[in-house]
Structure formats: structure tokens, C-alpha cells
Amino acid sequence: MVNILGILVIALQILSMQIYIDPFGVAVVTMDVAITQGVNEIQLPVQPLVESIEVTVGNESLASVYSDGMLYVFSSVEGVAHISYLANIT
């Protein structure tokens, strides 16, 4: 846990991760991460195309911010977050 500007940030464990190339040659990353209520810090394995990042818990989309290899996810519930994005391979 880290305290950044008075906000408690929790680094969590990745439950599963998959990186694959789709039929169009695009690198896609998917991850499942157990998150808690509040701000969660997740290190991404591959640099994303930031505009493509999607984070959901159940059917609810969650707000997230990407900075320097870390994804900060803001959640009002505990659960398993599904993260998907396109990898920046340029």
C-alpha cells in the first residue's frame, strides 16, 4: 500500500493474463485482477494504447488512469476486474 496525496493506493495481484495477436495482426491484452474498494494500482505488462483501455467489474465500467506503466482503477466495490486493451507495439 502506498499513500499518494492522501489517497490510499493498493497494489493487487493479477489472477490471469493473456496476450494474443488477433486475426488482423493487433496485439490484445486481457487481464483479470482482484480489486478492492477505493484506488487500485495495477502494473500493466505491455504499454497500452491508452484510448483502448477498458476496465469492468461485472457489467459496471470503472474509471481508470494510466501513468508510467501503472493503471490506477477507481472502484466502489470489491470484485474481479476484467481489463482489456490494445498493446502499443510501435
Secondary structure by P-SEA (a helix, b strand, c coil): ccccccbbbbbbbbcbbbbbbcccbbbbbbbbbbbcccbbbbbbcccccccccccccccbbbbbcccccbbbbbbccccbbbbbbbbbcc
